């Protein structure tokens, strides 16, 4: 006769289905996420009635409302003229014939715009354009 008490089976939680579900969710989020590189400087451009087309890839100097400079999307370390000139020269190299597009926020200090123009002029750039928004016809 067997008088030993039989132990109940211990409760087990099978985590394999949970891991499968997590992998499916991870895969879903990876597939549905879009990776888009955008120029993310918050600039509210001034408005103008005329519109111009830029035929080539220009050198862009952006200035935000606080007067911080961005050259082709890369932030310049400080707002000093020599630093801005080095940043422009690093990106443009020796090509001083390319178009320089100045995108300044509508609330940018006037001195920051003049500093950017002065840096471009001192480096020998002669083609300068200002980026604006098209006025809406209301």
N, C-alpha and C positions, 0 to 999 in steps of 0.2 A: 504494500500500500504506500501510496505517495501522499504524505501529510504536509509536504512543503507548500508554503503559500506562494502562489503565483503572482509575480509583479505585473502591474498593468503596464502596457506599452507606454513608453514615454512619448510625450507629444513632440512632434518635429514640425518645424516650419520649413517648407521647401521654398528656397529663395530663388531658384533658377527661373521660374516664370517671371518673378519681379525684375530680375536682371534683364531678361529678354524685353520686357516692356520698357525699361529705362533705355536700353539701346535703341529701340524703335523710336522712342520720343527724341532721343539725341540725334538720331539720323534725320528725323522729320525736321527738327529745328535747323540743322546744318544745311539741309537741302533748300528749305524755304527762305533762309536768310540771304539777303542780297548784300554784296560787298561792293560799295560804290565809293570811289574816291572823289570827294568834292572839295571845293575851295570853301572852307568854313570860317571865314572872317566875317563878322557881322557888320557889313557896310551898307548903309542906306545912301545910295548914290543920289546926287542932285538930279533935277529933272531938266530936260531940254526938249525943244520942239523938233529939232532936226535929228536925222538918223544917219550914221555912217557905217560902212562895212569895212572890216579890217581883213585884208586878203592874206596876211601871213601870220605866223606865230610870233606875237610880240613879247617883249620883256615887260612883265607886269609889276608895277610898284603899287601896293595897296596900303592905305593908311586908314586905321580905324578911328572911332570917335575920340579915343584917348590920345591919338597922335603916335601910336605904335606902327612901325613899318613892317611890311611883308613883301619880300621879293620873290616872285613866282610861287607864292604860297608858303614860303619859309620865313619864319619870324626873325627879324633882325634883333640882335642882342640888346641894343639900346638905341636911343634916338639921336645920337651924335652923328654929325656929317661924315667924319672919317670911317666910322663903322658902316654906315649906309653905302658909302662909295666902295668899300671892300666887298660888301655883299653883292652889289650890282656887278662889280668886276669879276667876282667869282662865278656868277651865273652867265654873264654875257661873254666873258673872255675878251677877245680883241675885236669882236664884231660890233663896232659903234654905229654901223649903218642901219641896224635893225630898229624897228618902231618901239618906242617906250610908251606904254599905256599907263597913265596915272589914275588909279581908282581911289578916290578919297571920300570918306563918309561926309554927308552934308553938314555934320556938326564938328568936323575935324578943325583943329586950330589952324589958322592961316599960315603960321610959321612952319608947321610940318609940311604943308604943300610946297612952300618956297624952298625948304631944305631939300625935298626930293627933287625939285626942278634944278636946284643948284648942283646937286650931286651928279645928276645926269649931264648937265652942261659941262661941268669940270672934267668928266670922263670922256667928253667928245661926242655925246649923242646929240643929234640935231633934229631928229624926228620925234616929236612929243605929242601925245593925244590924251585927252581927258575922257574918262568913261562916265557916262550919264545914263539916266533912265529916260525912256520915251514918255513924253507927256501924253496922258490919255485924253481923248477928245470927248469931253462930257458936256 
